[in-house]
Amino acid sequence: MGPSHVSRLGQWGPRELADLAAGQHGVVTRGQLPLPASKIDYWVRHGWLIVVHRGVYSVGCPPRTAEARWLAAVLACGPGAVLSHLSAALLWGIVTAEGFAIDITASRSRKGQPGITVHRPRTPPRSTVHHGIPVTTPEQTLADLARTFTPANLERAVGEAQLLPGFDAAVLPPRVRALAEDPAHGISRNVMERRFRKLAREAGLSKPAVNEPWGRWEIDFLFREEGIAVETDGRASHERRMQFERDRVKDRDLQLAGLLALRFTYPEVMRRPAVVVGALGAAQRAR
C-alpha cells in the first residue's frame, strides 16, 4: 500500500498524515511517510504516531478497532502478506472469537512480530481485499481452518461462509466441500432458511412462523397476514419419488385450505435471490 496522493517532502505535515491514515483504518508504515527518520521519530515522541509494530504506526491513538489491528499486522509483515486463518475468518464474519494472536500468511523470509503468528505456505494463498485489508478468500480461509478446527466448528464456519456473496464451494478441498454440499450435515438447510428469512424481509413480508404445524403437515414458512405458505426444498429433497409425490399432495392441501403455496429450491434461494424476492412480492400483491 502507498499514499493515495503525492506531496512534496516540504509540504508533509499532520494534515497529510491524517489523510493517509483515514484510508487505512488509522495506521501507516514508516515507508509510506515521505519524511526523514528524525521527523518520524519526533512525531513518535510527541504522540502523533503510536508504535504498533516495527515500522507500523497508529495515528494519534492506539488502534481502536479490530480492522486497524489486523491491517497493522499485515503491513508489519511486508509486501504480499495477507490476513489469514482465524483472523481472516473473523474479518469475513464466519466465526466469532476473541483474544487470539493475529494470523498472517507471508513469504518464508518474513519474521514474526509479537502478537502475530506468521504462516508460510509452500504456495501463495488465494487472496483478495476486504474492507481495505488484504486477506485470504473465504474459500482459502476455510481450507486453512480445516487443518485445526473440530468438525463441529468447521461445519458452522462453512455454513456462515455460504451466506457470503460469490462464495464458491467448488474450489474447496474435498473434505470441506463435502460439508457444504452434503445435506446430511444439516448445513445447507440451516443456511438456506436463514437466507430465505432475509429475502422475505426484503420483499416486505411480515415475520413468518417457522416450521408451523398445519393439520397433518408442517409448513416451512407461514406468512399468516398474507396467507402465504412457503416450502424451501433442500438440495436432495427430491431424490426419492415418494418425497416428490408427498410434496405435491402437501401443496394441494395447503391451497385447498385457502393458502397461496409457493415452493423455492436451494439454488433459487442461495444463487438467484432476485427470483425469490420477485415471486414473494408478486404473491403478496396477488393476495
C-alpha positions in Angstrom: 0.0 0.0 0.0 1.1 3.6 -0.6 -0.1 7.1 -0.1 -3.2 7.9 -2.1 -1.8 11.3 -3.0 1.6 12.8 -3.8 3.1 15.5 -1.7 6.4 17.3 -1.8 8.6 16.5 1.2 8.4 20.0 2.5 4.6 20.1 2.4 4.1 17.0 4.5 2.6 17.6 8.0 -0.1 16.4 10.3 -2.9 17.0 7.8 -1.3 14.9 5.1 -0.6 12.2 7.8 -4.3 12.2 8.8 -5.4 12.0 5.2 -3.2 8.9 4.6 -4.3 7.2 7.8 -8.0 7.8 7.0 -7.9 5.3 4.2 -6.1 2.7 6.2 -8.0 2.3 9.4 -5.8 4.8 11.1 -2.5 3.0 10.5 0.6 3.8 8.4 4.0 2.4 7.8 7.4 4.2 8.0 7.9 3.5 4.3 4.7 5.4 3.4 5.9 8.6 5.1 8.0 10.8 2.8 9.8 12.2 5.8 13.3 11.8 7.3 13.7 9.4 10.1 14.4 12.2 12.5 11.0 13.7 11.7 9.2 10.4 12.1 10.9 9.9 15.5 9.9 13.4 16.5 6.2 12.6 15.8 6.5 9.3 17.8 8.0 11.2 20.8 5.2 13.7 20.7 2.4 11.1 20.4 1.3 11.8 16.8 2.4 8.3 15.9 1.9 5.3 18.2 4.2 2.3 17.5 2.1 -0.8 16.9 4.8 -3.0 15.3 8.2 -2.3 13.9 7.8 0.3 11.3 4.0 0.5 11.7 2.2 3.2 13.5 -1.3 4.2 14.6 -2.0 7.9 14.1 -3.0 9.8 17.2 -4.0 6.9 19.4 -3.6 3.2 19.8 -5.6 1.1 17.3 -9.3 1.2 18.3 -10.8 -1.4 16.0 -10.0 -5.0 15.0 -9.7 -3.8 11.4 -6.9 -1.4 12.5 -5.0 -4.1 14.4 -5.4 -6.6 11.5 -4.2 -4.1 8.9 -1.3 -3.1 11.1 -0.2 -6.7 11.4 -0.5 -7.2 7.6 1.6 -4.1 7.0 4.2 -5.2 9.5 4.8 -8.5 7.6 5.7 -6.7 4.4 4.6 -6.8 0.7 2.4 -9.8 -0.2 1.3 -10.5 3.4 -2.4 -11.2 3.9 -4.6 -11.8 6.9 -5.4 -15.5 7.1 -6.7 -18.4 9.2 -8.8 -17.5 12.2 -8.1 -13.8 11.8 -9.4 -13.9 8.2 -12.4 -15.9 9.4 -13.2 -13.1 11.9 -12.9 -10.5 9.2 -15.2 -12.4 6.9 -17.7 -12.9 9.8 -17.8 -16.7 9.6 -16.5 -17.3 13.1 -16.7 -15.4 16.4 -13.7 -15.5 18.8 -11.6 -13.2 20.9 -8.1 -12.9 22.4 -6.1 -14.7 19.7 -2.8 -13.7 18.1 -3.3 -12.3 14.6 -2.7 -14.8 11.8 -0.8 -13.6 8.8 0.3 -15.6 5.7 3.5 -14.2 4.3 6.6 -15.3 2.4 9.0 -17.7 4.0 11.6 -14.9 4.5 9.3 -12.9 6.8 9.9 -12.9 10.5 7.1 -12.8 13.0 6.5 -9.9 15.5 4.9 -10.0 18.9 1.2 -10.7 18.7 1.5 -12.0 15.2 1.5 -15.7 14.1 3.1 -15.9 10.6 2.2 -18.8 8.3 4.5 -19.7 5.5 2.7 -21.9 2.9 4.5 -23.6 0.1 2.3 -22.0 -2.5 0.8 -18.5 -2.4 -2.8 -18.5 -1.0 -5.8 -17.2 -2.8 -6.4 -13.7 -1.6 -8.4 -10.6 -2.1 -9.0 -7.3 -0.3 -12.0 -6.9 2.1 -12.7 -3.7 4.0 -9.4 -2.4 2.8 -7.4 -5.3 4.3 -5.5 -7.9 2.2 -7.0 -11.2 3.2 -7.3 -14.8 2.1 -10.6 -15.6 0.3 -13.4 -17.2 2.2 -12.7 -20.5 0.4 -8.9 -20.3 1.2 -9.7 -19.4 4.8 -11.9 -22.5 5.2 -9.2 -24.7 3.7 -6.7 -23.2 6.3 -9.1 -23.7 9.2 -9.8 -27.3 8.2 -6.4 -28.3 9.4 -7.1 -27.3 13.1 -10.8 -26.8 13.5 -13.0 -29.5 15.1 -15.6 -31.0 12.7 -18.4 -29.1 14.5 -16.6 -25.7 14.4 -15.7 -26.3 10.7 -19.4 -27.1 9.9 -20.5 -23.8 11.5 -17.8 -21.8 9.6 -18.8 -23.4 6.3 -22.4 -22.6 6.9 -21.7 -19.0 7.6 -19.4 -18.8 4.6 -22.2 -20.0 2.3 -24.0 -16.8 3.0 -21.2 -14.6 1.6 -21.8 -13.2 -1.9 -19.9 -15.1 -4.6 -18.9 -18.0 -2.3 -17.8 -20.9 -4.5 -17.8 -24.3 -2.8 -16.4 -25.9 -6.0 -12.9 -24.7 -5.1 -12.9 -26.1 -1.6 -10.8 -29.1 -0.7 -12.9 -32.3 -1.0 -13.4 -32.7 2.8 -14.6 -29.2 3.3 -16.6 -29.2 0.1 -18.5 -32.2 1.4 -19.7 -30.2 4.3 -21.1 -27.5 2.0 -22.8 -30.0 -0.3 -24.0 -32.9 1.9 -27.5 -32.2 3.3 -26.9 -34.9 5.9 -24.8 -32.4 7.8 -27.8 -30.0 8.1 -25.7 -27.0 7.0 -27.4 -26.4 3.7 -30.8 -26.5 5.2 -30.0 -24.1 8.1 -28.2 -21.7 5.8 -31.0 -21.7 3.3 -33.6 -21.0 5.9 -31.6 -18.0 7.2 -31.1 -16.7 3.7 -34.8 -17.1 2.9 -35.9 -15.1 6.0 -33.6 -12.3 4.8 -35.2 -12.3 1.4 -38.7 -12.3 2.8 -37.8 -9.1 4.8 -36.5 -7.6 1.6 -39.8 -8.4 -0.1 -41.7 -6.6 2.6 -43.5 -9.6 4.1 -44.4 -9.9 7.7 -42.3 -12.1 10.0 -43.2 -15.8 9.2 -43.9 -18.6 11.6 -41.2 -21.2 11.0 -41.9 -24.9 10.9 -45.5 -24.2 11.7 -47.9 -27.2 12.3 -50.9 -27.2 9.9 -53.1 -30.2 10.1 -51.0 -33.3 9.2 -48.3 -31.1 7.7 -45.6 -28.7 8.9 -45.1 -25.6 6.9 -41.6 -24.3 6.5 -42.6 -20.6 6.5 -46.2 -19.5 7.1 -47.0 -15.8 6.5 -50.3 -15.5 8.3 -51.1 -11.9 7.4 -50.6 -12.6 3.7 -52.0 -16.1 3.6 -48.8 -17.4 2.0 -47.2 -20.8 2.7 -43.6 -21.3 1.5 -41.7 -24.5 1.3 -37.9 -24.4 0.7 -36.5 -27.6 -0.8 -33.1 -28.7 0.2 -30.6 -30.0 -2.3 -31.6 -33.6 -2.0 -35.2 -33.4 -1.0 -36.5 -34.7 -4.4 -34.1 -37.6 -4.8 -36.8 -40.1 -4.0 -40.0 -40.3 -5.9 -42.1 -40.7 -2.8 -40.9 -37.4 -1.4 -41.7 -35.7 -4.7 -45.3 -37.0 -4.6 -45.7 -36.2 -0.9 -44.7 -32.6 -1.6 -47.4 -32.3 -4.4 -50.1 -33.6 -2.0 -48.9 -31.1 0.6 -49.1 -28.2 -1.8 -52.6 -29.2 -2.9 -53.8 -29.5 0.7 -52.4 -26.0 1.6 -54.1 -24.5 -1.5 -57.4 -26.1 -0.6 -57.1 -24.6 2.8 -57.0 -21.1 1.2 -53.2 -20.6 1.4 -51.1 -19.5 -1.6 -48.5 -22.2 -1.7 -45.0 -21.4 -3.0 -42.0 -23.6 -3.3 -38.4 -22.5 -3.8 -35.3 -24.6 -4.5 -31.9 -24.4 -2.9 -30.3 -22.8 -6.0 -33.1 -20.2 -6.2 -32.7 -19.1 -2.6 -28.9 -19.2 -2.5 -27.9 -18.2 -6.0 -30.9 -16.3 -7.5 -32.3 -14.1 -4.7 -34.0 -11.7 -7.2 -36.2 -14.5 -8.4 -37.3 -15.3 -4.8 -37.9 -11.6 -3.8 -39.8 -11.0 -7.1 -42.0 -14.1 -6.6 -42.8 -13.2 -3.0 -43.7 -9.6 -4.0 -46.0 -10.9 -6.7 -47.6 -13.3 -4.3 -48.2 -10.6 -1.8 -49.8 -8.4 -4.4 -52.0 -11.3 -5.6 -53.5 -11.7 -2.2 
